[in-house]
Amino acid sequence: KEEGKLVKLVAEALYNAAKAKRQMYKMSSDHSSGAAGLQDLTECPICYERFERPLQLSCGHSYCSKCVDTLRVLSPQSQFGGTNDEYEVGCPECRRVTKVPPGGLPLNYRLQDLIAHVSSEGGEKVNTPRDDAEEKCLLKCLVCNQSMDKGVYMLCRTCAYEHENMSQMCSLCCLRSHNGHNIVERPFVPDIN
């Protein structure tokens, strides 16, 4: 019962992070300009890293294979075909459910080609005012030290009392290390000024 609540909370956090990313993108004045726009299209909306093996869900949204694996862990395992290779994942952006076949999700070849094109064209990333603002917004997990979703972070109230500096964490560390604890989702509101 508690594990189900935690899975639901973490899935909701991923959805809210994707929503926050879209809002930040809309507020950016340079999101439609050349390199900055292409740079944003090549980032996974869950981990905000450049796509690595972009996989496409049935709704059309794409995520890197690492994040799809995370979605699989967070989604209830439904074995609709009777084998362990078949499962369902919910899209964090539109919440549509995708049935993943035994062979896995299809690779988004167009997106992979776009990433290769952007990489070969630019070589180095050009810093924009939006990039500088986003750098100030960077939040790191205090457990694994990885960059976290810019929209939300998880706070373990149970551990906050015991280890004050180890309570702010990413959703994956929360799921791995704090199952059954008193977890709350907190919005991350950066100071962009």
C-alpha positions in Angstrom: 0.0 0.0 0.0 2.8 2.4 1.0 4.8 1.4 -2.0 1.9 2.2 -4.3 1.6 5.7 -2.8 5.3 6.3 -3.3 5.2 5.1 -6.9 2.2 7.5 -7.5 4.0 10.4 -5.8 7.2 9.9 -7.9 5.2 9.5 -11.1 3.4 12.7 -10.3 6.7 14.4 -9.6 8.0 13.4 -13.1 4.8 14.8 -14.7 5.1 18.1 -12.8 8.8 18.4 -13.8 7.9 18.0 -17.4 5.2 20.6 -17.0 7.6 23.0 -15.3 10.1 22.5 -18.2 7.4 23.3 -20.8 6.5 26.5 -18.8 10.1 27.6 -18.6 10.5 26.9 -22.3 7.4 29.1 -23.1 8.7 31.9 -20.9 12.1 32.0 -22.6 12.3 34.8 -25.1 14.8 32.9 -27.4 13.2 29.5 -27.5 12.3 29.9 -31.2 15.7 31.1 -32.4 18.0 28.7 -34.3 20.6 26.9 -32.2 18.8 27.5 -28.8 15.6 26.0 -30.2 17.4 23.0 -31.7 19.4 22.5 -28.5 16.1 22.3 -26.5 14.6 19.8 -28.9 17.6 17.5 -28.3 17.0 17.3 -24.5 15.0 14.6 -22.8 12.2 16.3 -20.9 12.7 14.0 -17.9 16.4 14.2 -17.2 17.2 17.4 -19.3 20.3 15.7 -20.7 20.9 15.3 -24.5 18.8 12.3 -25.7 20.6 9.0 -25.5 18.8 6.4 -27.6 15.5 8.4 -27.8 12.5 5.9 -27.6 9.1 6.9 -28.7 5.9 6.2 -26.8 2.6 5.6 -28.6 1.5 9.1 -27.8 4.4 10.5 -29.8 6.5 11.8 -26.9 10.1 10.6 -26.7 12.4 10.0 -23.8 16.0 8.6 -23.5 16.2 4.9 -22.8 17.5 5.5 -19.3 14.4 7.5 -18.4 12.1 4.9 -20.0 13.7 2.4 -17.7 13.0 4.7 -14.8 9.3 5.0 -16.0 9.2 1.2 -16.1 10.3 1.0 -12.5 7.7 3.6 -11.5 4.8 2.2 -13.4 2.8 -0.7 -12.1 4.0 -3.8 -13.9 1.1 -5.1 -15.9 1.8 -8.3 -17.7 -0.9 -8.0 -20.4 0.6 -10.7 -22.6 1.7 -13.1 -19.9 5.5 -12.5 -20.1 7.8 -10.4 -18.0 9.0 -8.6 -21.2 5.6 -6.9 -21.6 4.6 -3.9 -19.5 2.9 -0.5 -19.6 4.4 3.0 -19.0 2.5 6.2 -18.4 3.7 9.3 -20.3 4.8 12.0 -17.8 3.7 14.7 -20.3 0.3 13.6 -21.4 -0.3 10.7 -19.0 -1.3 8.4 -21.9 -0.5 4.7 -21.2 1.8 2.9 -23.7 1.9 -0.9 -23.9 5.5 -1.8 -24.4 5.9 -5.0 -26.5 8.6 -7.7 -25.8 11.0 -6.1 -28.3 10.8 -2.7 -26.5 9.8 0.7 -27.7 10.8 1.9 -31.2 13.8 4.2 -31.6 12.9 7.7 -32.7 15.2 7.8 -35.8 14.2 11.4 -36.8 15.1 12.7 -33.4 18.4 10.7 -33.3 19.3 12.1 -36.7 18.5 15.7 -35.5 20.8 15.1 -32.5 23.6 13.9 -34.7 23.1 16.9 -37.0 23.1 19.4 -34.1 26.2 17.7 -32.6 28.1 17.8 -35.9 27.1 21.4 -36.7 27.8 23.1 -33.5 30.6 21.0 -32.0 30.4 23.2 -28.9 27.3 24.5 -27.3 26.8 28.2 -27.5 25.7 29.7 -24.2 22.6 31.8 -24.4 21.0 34.0 -21.7 18.5 31.2 -21.2 21.3 28.7 -20.6 22.8 31.0 -18.0 19.5 31.4 -16.3 18.9 27.7 -16.3 22.4 27.1 -14.8 21.4 29.2 -11.8 18.3 26.9 -11.5 20.4 23.8 -11.2 19.5 21.6 -8.2 21.5 18.6 -7.3 20.3 15.5 -5.4 22.1 15.3 -2.0 22.2 11.5 -2.2 23.6 10.8 -5.7 24.8 14.3 -6.6 23.1 14.2 -10.1 21.2 17.1 -11.5 17.5 16.9 -10.6 14.4 17.9 -12.5 14.1 21.6 -12.5 10.4 21.5 -11.4 10.3 19.4 -8.3 12.4 17.5 -5.7 11.5 14.9 -3.1 11.9 15.6 0.6 12.0 12.7 3.1 10.6 14.0 6.3 11.6 10.8 8.1 15.3 11.3 7.3 15.2 15.1 7.6 15.1 14.6 11.3 18.0 12.2 11.3 20.2 13.5 8.5 19.4 17.2 7.9 21.5 17.4 4.7 20.4 14.1 3.1 16.7 14.8 2.9 16.5 16.6 -0.5 16.7 14.0 -3.3 15.8 13.0 -6.8 12.8 10.8 -7.4 15.0 7.8 -8.2 17.0 8.0 -5.0 13.7 8.5 -3.1 12.3 5.3 -4.7 15.5 3.3 -4.0 16.3 4.4 -0.5 13.3 5.8 1.2 10.5 3.4 0.5 7.9 3.5 3.3 9.2 6.8 4.6 7.2 10.0 4.9 7.9 11.6 1.5 6.6 14.9 0.2 7.1 16.5 -3.2 8.4 20.1 -3.1 8.4 22.5 -6.0 11.8 24.0 -6.8 11.4 27.7 -7.4 14.7 29.1 -8.5 15.7 32.8 -8.1 16.5 33.7 -11.7 17.4 37.3 -10.9 
